[in-house]
Amino acid sequence: MIELNTYIREISMSTMLLDENLNNSFVSGNKIRKLKGILSVKDNLQGLLTFGAPYSSHCLATAYYGKLLQVPVKLIILTDTKVESHDYPHLKLSERLGADLIYCTKQMAYQFIEEKRKEYNTFYWIPGGGHTMEAAKQYEYLFEDLFKKNSELRSKVKHIILPFGTGTTALGIYRGLLNASCDVEVIGVSVSRNKGACEKALKELDGGVDYSQLRIIDDYAGKYEYRTEATEEARKKFFVNTGVLVDPIYNAKSIECFYRHNLKNTLIINTGGMLNNFL
């Protein structure tokens, strides 16, 4: 059995799991790892400003770091329906951590965000989802190290599957594998965007990389908030098989694709968002 670290384990003869829900005892997930990279190079912070959906673990992670660093946090929440923060676990905890929630419709998002960036011009701006190269590098370093140091992992893993939001995590993983000279296919299951928008997001950060080994599945394009019968069944099956209950908004989509495509020799990345299980 492969024992790489406290986060990754073998769950069958042909499948492994890297569970980012275990990387922090309070607010976990890939956004914590990404924000650590983003904020580690910033000094004298006056505040943090970012945006996300009501389900956003990125917003919660930003609120967590604001509390940790003792700086104010403004979170722009994009929604076209009336939202009560107590109905959304990530928003509720963000407020408990002291973050100020500011609501805006999706249609007015660009103009509203620009106005808030001017209004809070002393705050450090973090793109939605932590979509920066500093964030991507956290996963680049992690996966380069994992696959350089573990020959058994290199020999067994032919696919890596994970949810694809902004694509920052997938990009970092992909770059890490390239650095480690590994012929592994990365499969990003888009949680909302179509393939073209996903590819554009990748090129915004790194347009010089050959993405031929990064496959994007956009079956859920335009279905960000949807919980289908297939995704719910996949969550239940994965829980029975592994004891891990993935969230219904992000990881349920990639787990459903994992089962539907009958993938073998696969490393599954559970990117977090576990508080959405309380929805």
Secondary structure, 3 states (H helix, E strand, C coil): CCEEECCEEEEECCEEEEEHHHCCCCCCCHHHHHHHHHHCCCCCCCCEEEEECCCCHHHHHHHHHHHHHCCCEEEEEECCCCCCHHHCHHHHHHHHCCCEEEEECCCCHHHHHHHHHHHCCCCEECCHHHCCHHHHHHHHHHHHHHHHHCHHHHHHCCEEEEEECCCHHHHHHHHHHHHCCCCCEEEEEECCCCHHHHHHHHHHHCCCCCCCCEEEECCCCCCCCCCCHHHHHHHHHHHHHHCCCCCCCCHHHHHHHHHHCCCCCEEEEECCCHHHHHC
